[in-house]
Amino acid sequence: MTETIDIDESVFLLSNSNKQYDIYNNATLYVPKGTKRKYWDAAGWSRFENIVEMEESVPVKGDVNCDEIVDVADISTIISVMAGSESWPASAADVNGDGKVDVADIASVINEMVVRARTVRR
């Protein structure tokens, strides 16, 4: 479940020497689906006039680092998780869903890269 954190109401008030920019009235705050009421009730966030819930996105299989691209960077993230040097959630690095982060997950990412490359060529 997504929780909000209270923020100071001045966080989104920007000014320069000529005028003050009120982001609360001019920007749209995009929040996770099902959390709009929480943001309306939370200190600081409630000042946004436009709060829009985002549709839930379906994760891209093999996209370990969540950049919406399946590439070598995802393999690097898996290796870092395996080495214990990455504070990334193991659940994201467990591409094949077997409950372990290991070379099989790297193979799964490579397989996804190959599938995507074949799809692009067609």
All heavy atoms as an XYZ file, in Angstrom:
944
protein
N       0.835     -1.173      0.000
C       0.000      0.000      0.000
C       0.884      1.242      0.000
O       1.871      1.318      0.693
C      -0.899     -0.013      1.244
C      -1.762      1.224      1.332
S      -2.730      1.348      2.837
C      -3.896      0.053      2.598
N       0.528      2.194     -0.802
C       1.287      3.435     -0.899
C       0.851      4.389      0.202
O      -0.320      4.638      0.398
C       1.057      4.094     -2.271
O       1.437      3.173     -3.280
C       1.847      5.357     -2.408
N       1.819      4.912      0.915
C       1.544      5.887      1.972
C       2.099      7.232      1.551
O       3.098      7.311      0.854
C       2.191      5.440      3.284
C       1.643      4.135      3.833
C       0.175      4.209      4.207
O      -0.277      5.271      4.677
O      -0.521      3.206      4.012
N       1.458      8.285      1.978
C       1.970      9.619      1.704
C       2.817     10.070      2.885
O       2.704      9.533      3.979
C       0.820     10.630      1.521
O       0.077     10.701      2.727
C      -0.071     10.238      0.376
N       3.656     11.048      2.637
C       4.370     11.694      3.727
C       3.979     13.160      3.701
O       3.745     13.732      2.637
C       5.901     11.540      3.603
C       6.400     12.060      2.242
C       6.339     10.114      3.815
C       7.891     12.146      2.133
N       3.825     13.743      4.851
C       3.475     15.152      4.912
C       4.670     15.988      4.472
O       5.814     15.650      4.748
C       3.077     15.544      6.344
C       1.767     14.905      6.775
O       1.008     14.449      5.902
O       1.502     14.865      7.983
N       4.383     17.064      3.758
C       5.427     17.984      3.329
C       5.046     19.389      3.742
O       3.877     19.687      3.974
C       5.652     17.924      1.796
C       4.377     18.298      1.047
C       6.172     16.565      1.368
C       4.557     18.469     -0.443
N       6.023     20.245      3.835
C       5.765     21.648      4.145
C       5.081     22.284      2.940
O       5.468     22.048      1.797
C       7.094     22.358      4.438
C       6.874     23.766      4.901
O       6.668     24.638      4.026
O       6.905     24.004      6.123
N       4.074     23.088      3.185
C       3.300     23.673      2.095
C       4.100     24.637      1.224
O       3.686     24.965      0.117
C       2.055     24.350      2.648
C       1.071     23.346      3.202
C      -0.274     23.953      3.556
O      -0.479     25.151      3.289
O      -1.110     23.223      4.073
N       5.253     25.054      1.656
C       6.054     25.986      0.862
C       6.985     25.278     -0.119
O       7.645     25.936     -0.923
C       6.869     26.891      1.784
O       7.824     26.113      2.491
N       7.022     23.959     -0.088
C       7.950     23.206     -0.925
C       7.779     23.538     -2.407
O       8.756     23.684     -3.134
C       7.778     21.682     -0.705
C       8.500     20.869     -1.761
C       8.252     21.301      0.673
N       6.554     23.658     -2.870
C       6.311     23.887     -4.290
C       6.011     25.341     -4.627
O       5.473     25.644     -5.681
C       5.178     22.982     -4.785
C       5.554     21.530     -4.761
C       5.011     20.676     -3.818
C       6.468     21.013     -5.671
C       5.356     19.336     -3.788
C       6.821     19.676     -5.645
C       6.259     18.839     -4.706
N       6.354     26.255     -3.743
C       6.217     27.670     -4.048
C       7.593     28.190     -4.446
O       8.509     28.238     -3.631
C       5.684     28.441     -2.839
C       4.270     28.083     -2.406
C       3.907     28.853     -1.132
C       3.271     28.378     -3.503
N       7.747     28.521     -5.693
C       9.026     28.985     -6.221
C       8.931     30.471     -6.526
O       7.896     30.966     -6.949
C       9.376     28.225     -7.503
C       9.366     26.705     -7.401
C       9.573     26.093     -8.776
C      10.445     26.234     -6.450
N      10.000     31.171     -6.322
C       9.953     32.595     -6.658
C      11.272     33.046     -7.255
O      12.313     32.442     -7.053
C       9.634     33.427     -5.419
O      10.639     33.273     -4.459
N      11.176     34.093     -8.032
C      12.372     34.783     -8.502
C      12.169     36.257     -8.166
O      11.206     36.628     -7.515
C      12.635     34.531     -9.994
C      11.570     35.124    -10.900
O      10.817     36.011    -10.501
N      11.502     34.626    -12.118
N      13.026     37.105     -8.628
C      12.938     38.513     -8.230
C      11.687     39.201     -8.781
O      11.235     40.195     -8.224
C      14.182     39.274     -8.679
O      14.320     39.172    -10.081
N      11.099     38.664     -9.854
C       9.958     39.339    -10.475
C       8.592     38.839    -10.012
O       7.667     39.613     -9.861
C      10.029     39.233    -11.996
C      11.250     39.926    -12.539
O      11.681     40.939    -11.996
N      11.826     39.379    -13.596
N       8.449     37.528     -9.848
C       7.148     37.019     -9.434
C       7.275     35.647     -8.786
O       8.297     35.001     -8.868
C       6.181     36.966    -10.607
C       6.526     35.963    -11.683
C       5.468     36.024    -12.785
C       5.526     34.796    -13.658
N       4.481     34.767    -14.657
N       6.206     35.248     -8.159
C       6.188     33.949     -7.491
C       5.430     32.949     -8.370
O       4.391     33.274     -8.940
C       5.485     34.061     -6.140
C       5.540     32.790     -5.346
C       5.059     33.006     -3.919
O       4.590     34.071     -3.561
N       5.168     31.978     -3.122
N       5.987     31.754     -8.512
C       5.342     30.707     -9.288
C       4.636     29.773     -8.326
O       5.243     29.210     -7.429
C       6.383     29.911    -10.086
C       7.134     30.750    -11.078
C       8.403     31.229    -10.786
C       6.561     31.076    -12.294
C       9.096     32.001    -11.700
C       7.249     31.850    -13.210
C       8.512     32.309    -12.904
O       9.189     33.074    -13.808
N       3.360     29.587     -8.529
C       2.584     28.710     -7.660
C       2.335     27.386     -8.379
O       1.405     27.257     -9.165
C       1.261     29.377     -7.269
C       0.487     28.574     -6.247
O       0.947     27.476     -5.859
O      -0.582     29.035     -5.847
N       3.187     26.445     -8.125
C       3.071     25.140     -8.771
C       1.787     24.441     -8.352
O       1.188     23.724     -9.140
C       4.319     24.282     -8.454
C       5.523     24.903     -9.149
C       4.129     22.835     -8.892
C       6.828     24.237     -8.866
N       1.326     24.680     -7.141
C       0.109     24.023     -6.665
C      -1.080     24.286     -7.590
O      -1.945     23.443     -7.759
C      -0.245     24.488     -5.254
C       0.657     23.925     -4.188
C       1.549     24.743     -3.512
C       0.614     22.579     -3.859
C       2.375     24.230     -2.524
C       1.435     22.061     -2.877
C       2.309     22.892     -2.213
O       3.123     22.368     -1.241
N      -1.154     25.468     -8.171
C      -2.283     25.813     -9.039
C      -2.028     25.501    -10.507
O      -2.971     25.440    -11.288
C      -2.620     27.302     -8.903
C      -3.132     27.630     -7.525
O      -3.862     26.857     -6.924
N      -2.741     28.780     -7.010
N      -0.776     25.314    -10.886
C      -0.442     25.182    -12.301
C       0.044     23.807    -12.728
O       0.123     23.543    -13.919
C       0.620     26.224    -12.674
C       0.101     27.632    -12.461
O      -0.967     27.977    -12.939
N       0.836     28.435    -11.719
N       0.382     22.950    -11.804
C       0.922     21.635    -12.160
C      -0.076     20.535    -11.811
O      -0.995     20.732    -11.013
C       2.235     21.389    -11.416
N       0.133     19.402    -12.430
C      -0.678     18.224    -12.120
C       0.184     17.255    -11.318
O       1.305     16.947    -11.712
C      -1.166     17.546    -13.411
O      -1.941     18.487    -14.155
C      -2.003     16.321    -13.100
N      -0.350     16.794    -10.204
C       0.325     15.797     -9.369
C      -0.219     14.429     -9.750
O      -1.415     14.175     -9.620
C       0.070     16.070     -7.883
C       0.627     15.039     -6.905
C       2.152     15.007     -6.960
C       0.144     15.335     -5.487
N       0.654     13.558    -10.275
C       0.250     12.206    -10.632
C       0.573     11.274     -9.474
O       1.696     11.256     -8.979
C       0.971     11.746    -11.903
C       0.507     12.507    -13.128
C       1.179     13.648    -13.557
C      -0.614     12.091    -13.829
C       0.747     14.353    -14.664
C      -1.054     12.793    -14.939
C      -0.372     13.923    -15.346
O      -0.807     14.628    -16.441
N      -0.435     10.520     -9.037
C      -0.287      9.636     -7.876
C      -0.689      8.217     -8.261
O      -1.415      8.015     -9.231
C      -1.136     10.152     -6.685
C      -0.685     11.540     -6.253
C      -2.618     10.149     -7.012
N      -0.227      7.220     -7.499
C      -0.615      5.837     -7.801
C      -2.130      5.648     -7.722
O      -2.813      6.310     -6.931
C       0.090      5.022     -6.708
C       1.225      5.888     -6.274
C       0.730      7.294     -6.397
N      -2.639      4.754     -8.541
C      -4.071      4.438     -8.571
C      -4.564      4.075     -7.170
O      -3.920      3.343     -6.447
C      -4.320      3.286     -9.547
C      -5.785      3.019     -9.794
C      -5.934      1.956    -10.864
C      -7.376      1.757    -11.217
N      -7.819      2.611    -12.297
N      -5.678      4.652     -6.792
C      -6.292      4.355     -5.505
C      -5.789      5.195     -4.348
O      -6.160      4.953     -3.197
N      -4.938      6.221     -4.617
C      -4.364      7.006     -3.517
C      -4.745      8.483     -3.545
O      -4.277      9.254     -2.715
C      -2.822      6.905     -3.515
O      -2.317      7.463     -4.726
C      -2.356      5.461     -3.365
N      -5.598      8.875     -4.468
C      -5.949     10.290     -4.614
C      -6.481     10.877     -3.313
O      -6.084     11.966     -2.892
C      -6.986     10.447     -5.725
C      -7.292     11.867     -6.101
C      -8.247     11.874     -7.305
C      -8.460     13.257     -7.817
N      -9.296     13.256     -9.041
N      -7.357     10.178     -2.634
C      -7.936     10.657     -1.373
C      -6.848     10.868     -0.329
O      -6.853     11.849      0.412
C      -8.997      9.669     -0.872
C      -9.529      9.909      0.520
C     -10.185     11.240      0.800
N     -11.161     11.666     -0.168
C     -11.563     12.930     -0.307
N     -11.076     13.868      0.458
N     -12.449     13.253     -1.196
N      -5.865      9.974     -0.271
C      -4.766     10.123      0.687
C      -3.995     11.415      0.452
O      -3.609     12.095      1.387
C      -3.805      8.929      0.610
C      -4.362      7.654      1.160
C      -3.329      6.553      1.051
C      -3.884      5.253      1.567
N      -2.892      4.196      1.532
N      -3.751     11.723     -0.816
C      -3.010     12.945     -1.134
C      -3.842     14.192     -0.849
O      -3.319     15.195     -0.402
C      -2.512     12.921     -2.587
C      -1.278     12.063     -2.723
C      -1.383     10.698     -2.951
C      -0.015     12.606     -2.577
C      -0.259      9.902     -3.053
C       1.124     11.826     -2.677
C       0.991     10.475     -2.912
O       2.113      9.690     -3.000
N      -5.150     14.125     -1.104
C      -6.009     15.256     -0.772
C      -6.028     15.523      0.731
O      -6.199     16.647      1.163
C      -7.434     15.007     -1.239
C      -7.721     15.515     -2.618
C      -7.028     16.456     -3.324
C      -8.794     15.108     -3.448
N      -7.602     16.651     -4.548
C      -8.692     15.841     -4.652
C      -9.827     14.194     -3.299
C      -9.589     15.689     -5.691
C     -10.712     14.047     -4.341
C     -10.592     14.791     -5.521
N      -5.849     14.466      1.525
C      -5.901     14.590      2.983
C      -4.542     14.867      3.624
O      -4.477     15.158      4.817
C      -6.486     13.307      3.599
C      -7.946     13.102      3.242
O      -8.614     14.086      2.858
O      -8.417     11.953      3.332
N      -3.452     14.760      2.866
C      -2.111     14.886      3.438
C      -1.614     16.332      3.402
O      -1.844     17.060      2.433
C      -1.136     13.989      2.686
N      -0.930     16.716      4.446
C      -0.369     18.072      4.531
C       0.551     18.342      3.349
O       1.349     17.504      2.961
C       0.395     18.249      5.838
N       0.422     19.514      2.762
C       1.256     19.910      1.628
C       0.691     19.441      0.307
O       0.457     20.246     -0.590
N       0.429     18.178      0.157
C      -0.096     17.626     -1.089
C      -1.520     18.109     -1.355
O      -1.925     18.260     -2.513
C      -0.077     16.102     -1.062
C       1.274     15.515     -0.832
C       1.696     14.868      0.291
C       2.389     15.520     -1.729
N       3.001     14.473      0.146
C       3.452     14.859     -1.083
C       2.596     16.028     -3.007
C       4.688     14.681     -1.682
C       3.833     15.850     -3.595
C       4.863     15.185     -2.936
N      -2.258     18.359     -0.324
C      -3.666     18.744     -0.479
C      -3.831     20.086     -1.191
O      -4.918     20.409     -1.650
C      -4.346     18.787      0.885
O      -3.722     19.748      1.711
N      -2.771     20.852     -1.298
C      -2.852     22.147     -1.974
C      -2.885     22.033     -3.491
O      -3.247     22.980     -4.170
C      -1.677     23.030     -1.561
C      -1.793     23.424     -0.101
C      -1.157     24.720      0.249
N      -1.359     25.786     -0.713
C      -0.460     26.742     -0.934
N       0.676     26.745     -0.289
N      -0.683     27.691     -1.819
N      -2.504     20.879     -4.029
C      -2.559     20.706     -5.478
C      -4.008     20.737     -5.942
O      -4.853     20.019     -5.436
C      -1.916     19.378     -5.909
C      -0.434     19.452     -6.078
C       0.404     19.139     -5.022
C       0.120     19.834     -7.283
C       1.777     19.209     -5.167
C       1.503     19.901     -7.443
C       2.327     19.593     -6.377
N      -4.291     21.581     -6.928
C      -5.636     21.644     -7.479
C      -5.910     20.486     -8.425
O      -7.053     20.077     -8.578
C      -5.854     22.977     -8.193
C      -5.967     24.122     -7.220
C      -6.483     25.378     -7.887
O      -7.031     25.301     -9.004
O      -6.333     26.437     -7.266
N      -4.865     19.982     -9.063
C      -5.016     18.889    -10.027
C      -4.255     17.668     -9.545
O      -3.030     17.618     -9.647
C      -4.494     19.311    -11.408
C      -5.213     20.520    -11.937
O      -6.431     20.535    -11.997
N      -4.468     21.547    -12.305
N      -4.995     16.701     -9.039
C      -4.393     15.429     -8.626
C      -5.030     14.345     -9.488
O      -6.246     14.200     -9.520
C      -4.621     15.125     -7.126
C      -3.997     16.226     -6.261
C      -4.046     13.757     -6.770
C      -4.235     16.048     -4.774
N      -4.185     13.588    -10.201
C      -4.670     12.580    -11.129
C      -4.064     11.235    -10.763
O      -2.852     11.120    -10.578
C      -4.289     12.943    -12.589
C      -4.675     11.846    -13.558
C      -4.918     14.269    -12.979
N      -4.918     10.220    -10.689
C      -4.429      8.869    -10.430
C      -3.911      8.255    -11.726
O      -4.551      8.338    -12.763
C      -5.538      7.993     -9.855
C      -5.916      8.367     -8.451
C      -6.932      7.423     -7.842
O      -7.549      6.633     -8.585
O      -7.101      7.488     -6.621
N      -2.728      7.658    -11.649
C      -2.138      6.987    -12.807
C      -2.729      5.590    -12.936
O      -3.083      4.965    -11.937
C      -0.624      6.849    -12.644
C       0.114      8.152    -12.565
S       1.900      7.923    -12.415
C       2.047      7.045    -10.867
N      -2.825      5.138    -14.145
C      -3.227      3.758    -14.378
C      -2.077      2.861    -13.936
O      -0.917      3.241    -14.033
C      -3.526      3.512    -15.859
C      -4.782      4.217    -16.329
C      -6.030      3.738    -15.614
O      -6.181      2.514    -15.415
O      -6.865      4.592    -15.243
N      -2.423      1.696    -13.461
C      -1.372      0.767    -13.061
C      -0.649      0.279    -14.303
O      -1.264     -0.069    -15.295
C      -1.975     -0.417    -12.308
C      -2.531     -0.024    -10.961
C      -3.066     -1.204    -10.195
O      -2.440     -2.278    -10.262
O      -4.092     -1.048     -9.548
N       0.667      0.305    -14.239
C       1.442     -0.160    -15.388
C       1.839     -1.612    -15.182
O       2.026     -2.065    -14.062
C       2.684      0.702    -15.588
O       3.525      0.601    -14.473
N       1.923     -2.303    -16.272
C       2.358     -3.695    -16.231
C       3.871     -3.703    -16.375
O       4.410     -3.140    -17.326
C       1.710     -4.498    -17.380
C       2.205     -5.919    -17.392
C       0.202     -4.428    -17.287
N       4.579     -4.303    -15.422
C       6.038     -4.307    -15.521
C       6.500     -5.052    -16.778
O       5.895     -6.010    -17.200
C       6.492     -5.033    -14.254
C       5.285     -5.466    -13.532
C       4.081     -5.005    -14.269
N       7.572     -4.573    -17.349
C       8.164     -5.207    -18.520
C       9.059     -6.336    -18.036
O       9.982     -6.102    -17.246
C       8.979     -4.170    -19.333
C       9.671     -4.832    -20.514
C       8.097     -3.022    -19.776
N       8.775     -7.548    -18.475
C       9.570     -8.693    -18.032
C      11.029     -8.487    -18.399
O      11.359     -8.160    -19.530
C       9.063     -9.991    -18.656
C       9.820    -11.192    -18.122
C       9.246    -12.489    -18.568
C      10.068    -13.595    -17.932
N       9.657    -14.898    -18.332
N      11.905     -8.634    -17.409
C      13.337     -8.471    -17.620
C      13.843     -7.075    -17.316
O      15.035     -6.851    -17.246
N      12.924     -6.121    -17.118
C      13.325     -4.738    -16.831
C      13.568     -4.589    -15.327
O      12.755     -4.050    -14.599
C      12.248     -3.770    -17.311
C      12.607     -2.323    -17.055
O      13.806     -2.030    -16.877
O      11.689     -1.487    -17.032
N      14.699     -5.062    -14.893
C      15.030     -5.105    -13.461
C      15.184     -3.706    -12.870
O      14.744     -3.438    -11.761
C      16.321     -5.933    -13.226
C      16.686     -5.971    -11.759
C      16.141     -7.348    -13.767
N      15.795     -2.790    -13.621
C      16.056     -1.454    -13.082
C      14.930     -0.454    -13.354
O      15.063      0.730    -13.083
C      17.394     -0.916    -13.608
C      17.396     -0.751    -15.114
O      16.411     -1.015    -15.787
N      18.533     -0.325    -15.637
N      13.823     -0.940    -13.907
C      12.596     -0.136    -14.085
C      12.768      1.092    -14.970
O      12.151      2.123    -14.727
C      12.020      0.263    -12.738
S      11.661     -1.133    -11.679
N      13.582      0.975    -16.010
C      13.730      2.101    -16.945
C      12.945      1.868    -18.232
O      13.087      2.603    -19.196
C      15.199      2.377    -17.247
C      15.877      1.230    -17.985
O      15.250      0.168    -18.203
O      17.064      1.383    -18.336
N      12.118      0.814    -18.243
C      11.259      0.440    -19.365
C      12.032     -0.037    -20.592
O      11.530     -0.042    -21.698
C      10.289      1.573    -19.722
C       9.354      1.889    -18.578
C       8.345      2.972    -18.894
O       8.281      3.430    -20.064
O       7.609      3.359    -17.980
N      13.295     -0.423    -20.375
C      14.133     -0.982    -21.438
C      14.774     -2.256    -20.889
O      15.251     -2.264    -19.758
C      15.252      0.002    -21.855
C      14.648      1.322    -22.319
C      16.141     -0.607    -22.925
C      15.668      2.425    -22.492
N      14.760     -3.316    -21.666
C      15.441     -4.546    -21.259
C      16.791     -4.562    -21.971
O      16.862     -4.668    -23.190
C      14.610     -5.794    -21.631
C      15.331     -7.057    -21.192
C      13.228     -5.723    -20.996
N      17.851     -4.397    -21.168
C      19.186     -4.295    -21.756
C      20.247     -4.753    -20.762
O      19.944     -5.292    -19.704
C      19.459     -2.879    -22.255
C      19.362     -1.812    -21.169
O      19.263     -2.158    -19.977
O      19.386     -0.625    -21.514
N      21.504     -4.507    -21.119
C      22.632     -4.937    -20.294
C      22.612     -4.293    -18.911
O      23.091     -4.886    -17.938
C      23.962     -4.643    -21.031
C      25.150     -5.011    -20.182
C      24.011     -5.405    -22.343
N      22.025     -3.123    -18.787
C      21.934     -2.471    -17.473
C      21.133     -3.329    -16.497
O      21.415     -3.347    -15.295
C      21.311     -1.088    -17.608
N      20.144     -4.058    -16.997
C      19.368     -4.954    -16.135
C      20.225     -6.126    -15.659
O      20.139     -6.535    -14.500
C      18.129     -5.448    -16.886
C      17.214     -4.301    -17.265
O      16.718     -3.617    -16.365
O      17.019     -4.078    -18.472
N      21.058     -6.634    -16.539
C      21.983     -7.713    -16.158
C      22.955     -7.202    -15.101
O      23.228     -7.886    -14.106
C      22.727     -8.249    -17.400
C      21.732     -8.933    -18.338
C      23.860     -9.198    -16.995
C      22.291     -9.311    -19.683
N      23.448     -5.999    -15.289
C      24.361     -5.398    -14.318
C      23.703     -5.264    -12.949
O      24.327     -5.519    -11.914
C      24.821     -4.035    -14.831
O      25.653     -3.417    -13.890
N      22.435     -4.880    -12.936
C      21.714     -4.752    -11.667
C      21.579     -6.106    -10.984
O      21.778     -6.225     -9.768
C      20.321     -4.121    -11.887
O      20.479     -2.841    -12.496
C      19.571     -3.972    -10.571
N      21.276     -7.152    -11.761
C      21.178     -8.498    -11.184
C      22.508     -8.916    -10.581
O      22.563     -9.448     -9.459
C      20.724     -9.529    -12.250
C      19.276     -9.243    -12.669
C      20.845    -10.959    -11.712
C      18.817    -10.056    -13.865
N      23.603     -8.683    -11.298
C      24.933     -9.040    -10.790
C      25.222     -8.284     -9.494
O      25.736     -8.863     -8.529
C      26.020     -8.775    -11.847
C      25.844     -9.750    -13.017
C      27.415     -8.879    -11.249
C      26.680     -9.426    -14.245
N      24.869     -7.020     -9.433
C      25.080     -6.226     -8.218
C      24.265     -6.777     -7.054
O      24.746     -6.828     -5.918
C      24.715     -4.758     -8.459
O      25.600     -4.175     -9.388
N      23.028     -7.194     -7.329
C      22.200     -7.793     -6.272
C      22.827     -9.101     -5.801
O      22.917     -9.368     -4.596
C      20.748     -8.021     -6.765
C      19.959     -8.867     -5.774
C      20.046     -6.688     -7.012
N      23.290     -9.915     -6.745
C      23.934    -11.185     -6.391
C      25.182    -10.954     -5.539
O      25.446    -11.717     -4.611
C      24.301    -11.971     -7.654
C      23.106    -12.527     -8.396
S      23.503    -13.170    -10.047
C      24.797    -14.332     -9.710
N      25.930     -9.898     -5.839
C      27.167     -9.594     -5.114
C      26.896     -8.905     -3.782
O      27.804     -8.725     -2.977
C      28.064     -8.715     -5.975
N      25.649     -8.512     -3.562
C      25.302     -7.843     -2.309
C      25.660     -6.368     -2.288
O      25.590     -5.724     -1.256
N      26.050     -5.821     -3.443
C      26.445     -4.424     -3.468
C      25.327     -3.499     -3.934
O      25.505     -2.299     -4.010
C      27.669     -4.240     -4.380
O      27.352     -4.635     -5.700
N      24.193     -4.051     -4.259
C      23.061     -3.261     -4.739
C      21.925     -3.389     -3.738
O      21.559     -4.480     -3.324
C      22.617     -3.770     -6.108
C      21.450     -3.049     -6.705
C      21.786     -1.638     -7.145
O      22.743     -1.461     -7.902
O      21.067     -0.718     -6.723
N      21.367     -2.258     -3.328
C      20.256     -2.301     -2.375
C      18.917     -2.383     -3.111
O      17.929     -1.849     -2.674
C      20.289     -1.062     -1.472
O      20.147      0.105     -2.248
N      18.924     -3.037     -4.259
C      17.737     -3.219     -5.074
C      16.908     -4.365     -4.513
O      17.452     -5.333     -4.010
C      18.183     -3.551     -6.500
C      17.198     -3.162     -7.535
C      16.383     -4.009     -8.218
C      16.907     -1.858     -7.999
N      15.607     -3.307     -9.087
C      15.907     -1.971     -8.970
C      17.385     -0.601     -7.677
C      15.378     -0.880     -9.636
C      16.865      0.486     -8.338
C      15.871      0.341     -9.303
N      15.583     -4.301     -4.601
C      14.776     -5.411     -4.073
C      15.043     -6.705     -4.836
O      15.022     -6.719     -6.062
C      13.332     -4.954     -4.291
C      13.374     -3.594     -4.871
C      14.794     -3.230     -5.159
N      15.311     -7.746     -4.108
C      15.587     -9.041     -4.736
C      14.399     -9.503     -5.570
O      14.572    -10.163     -6.593
C      15.928    -10.075     -3.677
N      13.191     -9.123     -5.181
C      12.009     -9.539     -5.939
C      12.043     -8.982     -7.363
O      11.589     -9.627     -8.301
C      10.736     -9.092     -5.229
O      10.721     -7.681     -5.085
N      12.597     -7.788     -7.548
C      12.714     -7.199     -8.889
C      13.784     -7.913     -9.698
O      13.675     -8.043    -10.915
C      13.032     -5.716     -8.789
N      14.831     -8.379     -9.035
C      15.930     -9.051     -9.720
C      15.634    -10.522    -10.002
O      16.316    -11.151    -10.800
C      17.209     -8.923     -8.898
N      14.603    -11.066     -9.361
C      14.213    -12.463     -9.577
C      13.317    -12.540    -10.814
O      12.108    -12.723    -10.723
C      13.494    -13.006     -8.343
C      13.091    -14.461     -8.481
O      13.634    -15.157     -9.359
O      12.198    -14.892     -7.723
N      13.916    -12.391    -11.974
C      13.177    -12.288    -13.235
C      12.380    -13.546    -13.537
O      11.249    -13.490    -14.002
C      14.137    -11.968    -14.399
C      13.406    -11.902    -15.726
C      14.880    -10.671    -14.118
N      12.958    -14.715    -13.270
C      12.265    -15.957    -13.601
C      11.303    -16.429    -12.512
O      10.608    -17.426    -12.671
C      13.258    -17.064    -13.971
C      14.138    -17.472    -12.808
O      13.992    -16.980    -11.693
N      15.076    -18.355    -13.077
N      11.245    -15.708    -11.396
C      10.261    -15.997    -10.350
C      10.473    -17.276     -9.574
O       9.532    -17.807     -8.988
N      11.719    -17.747     -9.494
C      11.967    -18.992     -8.762
C      12.354    -18.765     -7.297
O      12.689    -19.689     -6.575
C      13.030    -19.844     -9.467
C      14.418    -19.213     -9.451
O      14.564    -18.069     -8.954
O      15.363    -19.863     -9.941
N      12.313    -17.508     -6.856
C      12.620    -17.203     -5.458
C      14.094    -16.984     -5.174
O      14.479    -16.767     -4.042
N      14.953    -17.070     -6.216
C      16.384    -16.864     -6.056
C      16.862    -15.864     -7.090
O      16.303    -15.760     -8.172
C      17.152    -18.180     -6.264
C      16.782    -19.299     -5.320
C      17.546    -20.560     -5.651
C      16.942    -21.158     -6.918
N      17.450    -22.465     -7.281
N      17.904    -15.131     -6.754
C      18.550    -14.240     -7.721
C      19.878    -14.884     -8.088
O      20.784    -14.975     -7.258
C      18.758    -12.822     -7.134
C      19.460    -11.937     -8.149
C      17.421    -12.218     -6.716
N      19.938    -15.375     -9.329
C      21.135    -16.088     -9.766
C      21.298    -15.976    -11.280
O      20.583    -15.199    -11.929
C      21.091    -17.552     -9.317
C      19.834    -18.284     -9.770
O      19.163    -17.805    -10.711
O      19.519    -19.344     -9.194
N      22.224    -16.750    -11.839
C      22.502    -16.655    -13.276
C      21.292    -17.017    -14.124
O      21.198    -16.583    -15.279
C      23.730    -17.503    -13.687
C      25.000    -16.940    -13.080
C      23.548    -18.950    -13.312
N      20.374    -17.767    -13.592
C      19.154    -18.092    -14.344
C      18.360    -16.815    -14.640
O      17.712    -16.716    -15.689
C      18.303    -19.093    -13.576
N      18.423    -15.845    -13.736
C      17.738    -14.572    -13.978
C      18.440    -13.781    -15.079
O      17.790    -13.124    -15.892
C      17.654    -13.763    -12.681
C      16.823    -14.488    -11.644
O      15.638    -14.734    -11.898
O      17.375    -14.819    -10.575
N      19.761    -13.863    -15.121
C      20.518    -13.222    -16.200
C      20.127    -13.856    -17.530
O      19.891    -13.157    -18.525
C      22.038    -13.319    -15.947
C      22.408    -12.504    -14.711
C      22.827    -12.869    -17.174
C      23.836    -12.686    -14.242
N      20.022    -15.185    -17.553
C      19.605    -15.891    -18.767
C      18.204    -15.455    -19.191
O      17.933    -15.294    -20.385
C      19.664    -17.399    -18.548
N      17.325    -15.234    -18.230
C      15.967    -14.774    -18.544
C      15.978    -13.393    -19.182
O      15.226    -13.126    -20.119
C      15.097    -14.758    -17.284
O      14.882    -16.059    -16.803
N      16.843    -12.504    -18.679
C      16.951    -11.165    -19.265
C      17.496    -11.266    -20.687
O      16.977    -10.628    -21.613
C      17.835    -10.232    -18.405
C      18.124     -8.936    -19.136
C      17.156     -9.939    -17.077
N      18.524    -12.091    -20.887
C      19.084    -12.268    -22.232
C      18.010    -12.810    -23.173
O      17.875    -12.349    -24.312
C      20.327    -13.185    -22.201
C      21.462    -12.481    -21.452
C      20.746    -13.599    -23.612
C      22.647    -13.367    -21.135
N      17.217    -13.769    -22.704
C      16.141    -14.318    -23.514
C      15.138    -13.230    -23.898
O      14.713    -13.155    -25.056
C      15.440    -15.456    -22.766
C      14.395    -16.120    -23.626
O      14.690    -16.566    -24.731
N      13.175    -16.178    -23.120
N      14.786    -12.378    -22.960
C      13.860    -11.274    -23.261
C      14.466    -10.314    -24.285
O      13.767     -9.812    -25.165
C      13.489    -10.516    -21.996
C      12.536    -11.251    -21.094
C      11.202    -11.567    -21.773
O      10.629    -10.667    -22.425
O      10.742    -12.707    -21.658
N      15.763    -10.066    -24.169
C      16.437     -9.189    -25.128
C      16.378     -9.787    -26.536
O      16.115     -9.080    -27.515
C      17.889     -8.950    -24.704
C      18.024     -8.090    -23.461
S      19.686     -8.088    -22.731
C      20.658     -7.373    -24.036
N      16.592    -11.099    -26.641
C      16.553    -11.786    -27.932
C      15.135    -11.741    -28.507
O      14.943    -11.432    -29.688
C      17.051    -13.245    -27.802
C      16.767    -14.045    -29.065
C      18.530    -13.273    -27.461
N      14.143    -12.025    -27.680
C      12.749    -11.997    -28.137
C      12.391    -10.610    -28.650
O      11.777    -10.461    -29.713
C      11.794    -12.430    -26.998
C      10.351    -12.113    -27.338
C      11.972    -13.912    -26.693
N      12.777     -9.578    -27.911
C      12.474     -8.204    -28.322
C      13.203     -7.837    -29.616
O      12.646     -7.159    -30.473
C      12.817     -7.233    -27.206
C      11.870     -7.359    -26.044
C      12.310     -6.539    -24.844
N      11.467     -6.849    -23.719
C      10.221     -6.390    -23.576
N       9.710     -5.588    -24.470
N       9.503     -6.730    -22.529
N      14.450     -8.290    -29.762
C      15.209     -7.999    -30.976
C      14.545     -8.654    -32.181
O      14.447     -8.047    -33.256
C      16.647     -8.462    -30.826
N      14.061     -9.867    -32.022
C      13.383    -10.554    -33.125
C      12.090     -9.834    -33.478
O      11.747     -9.725    -34.659
C      13.085    -11.999    -32.729
C      14.301    -12.879    -32.751
C      13.939    -14.301    -32.423
N      15.147    -15.115    -32.379
C      15.248    -16.221    -31.665
N      14.217    -16.648    -30.955
N      16.368    -16.894    -31.664
N      11.377     -9.356    -32.485
C      10.108     -8.667    -32.722
C      10.336     -7.359    -33.483
O       9.571     -7.019    -34.377
C       9.394     -8.374    -31.385
O       9.228     -9.601    -30.675
C       8.053     -7.741    -31.598
N      11.399     -6.646    -33.146
C      11.707     -5.390    -33.792
C      12.069     -5.603    -35.256
O      11.708     -4.819    -36.128
C      12.845     -4.651    -33.054
C      13.365     -3.461    -33.844
C      12.365     -4.225    -31.680
N      12.798     -6.684    -35.560
C      13.232     -6.949    -36.937
C      12.082     -7.301    -37.861
O      12.177     -7.134    -39.043
C      14.253     -8.076    -36.963
C      15.645     -7.587    -36.587
C      16.628     -8.662    -36.849
N      16.523     -9.625    -35.758
C      17.318    -10.651    -35.578
N      18.277    -10.883    -36.434
N      17.174    -11.467    -34.563
N      10.986     -7.798    -37.318
C       9.859     -8.226    -38.170
C       9.078     -7.092    -38.663
O       8.952     -6.059    -38.567
C       8.941     -9.162    -37.388
C       9.638    -10.480    -37.163
C       8.727    -11.430    -36.477
N       9.482    -12.636    -36.197
C       9.040    -13.614    -35.489
N       7.851    -13.575    -34.978
N       9.770    -14.673    -35.294
